[in-house]
Amino acid sequence: MVKYGLDYTRCRWILPLLLGIGVIFGIIALAGRGWLESQTLPYVHRASLWESCKRPEQGGDWSCESLMNYAWGRAAAATYLVGFLLLVICFALAIIAFAIDTLRFNFIRGIGGLLFVAAVFSIMGLVIYPVKFSTEIELTGINMFSWAYGFGWTTAIMEICLGFFFCCLPNYEDQILGNVKPTYFYSSP
């Protein structure tokens, strides 16, 4: 994007697009029921960020209990939800920032800082959940933290990486806007 790369006008929407993908992954993590699942037969346990479900045997009915009855469940849900809401705000700000013809690079650096704050909140929720879940909830058999929990971590990692991109992008302001003369390394004999 900076040197020998893509033109700014063609790739200016890559970062907001990646933020949009992060928002989609966050929605999947928030709505997914696969934060914890039984790994082996009989499949007797599954949990989301919001509830924990058990069944006595393979063909029985699931009985669910809300994790919002536990203080750690509320803390994990609240911190992950705050991180997600900050990510949505960053997505909206990135759309606004990149839609303006004259790009405000200090504004973009602020989005990067807000993404780091969102990552901190998301990681707090993603760490509270497994630590307290495995100590407070009785688990039977072999269980694993599954696909929706993985989407949560993917969202947090994307927040960190995109935070670096948004913070470092203003360092290349002149190159992006085409204000730098090209340097040629060819010398005539």
Secondary structure, 3 states (H helix, E strand, C coil): CCCCCCCHHHHCCHHHHHHHHHHHHHHHHHHCCCCEEECCCCCCEEECCCEEEECCCCCCCCEEEEHHHCHHHHHHHHHHHHHHHHHHHHHHHHHHHHHCCCCCHHHHHHHHHHHHHHHHHHHHHHHHHHHHHHHHCCCCCCEEECHHHHHHHHHHHHHHHHHHHHHHHHHHHHHHHCCCCCCCCCCCC
